[in-house]
């Protein structure tokens, strides 16, 4: 099954045959691509568009690692959008 991944850093989106929650973005090179399932992702023109999209889909469970911790780079970037 393919899942849509969305980069919270640069807005890149693509389909991957992975069920990981966070992966490295091939465009910006950061570990900031999140699995958004089959949600349609709008074209992102600015960081404001990314923030608006994240507010719509944010769920406390999607970013947890198996041990309950968050990927540091991903979490730092995510929280910087909401400050």
Secondary structure, DSSP 8 states (H G I E B T S, - for coil): --EEEEETTT--EEEES---SEE--TTT-SS-EEE-TT-------SHHHHHHHHHHH--TTTT--TTS---HHHHHHHHHHT-
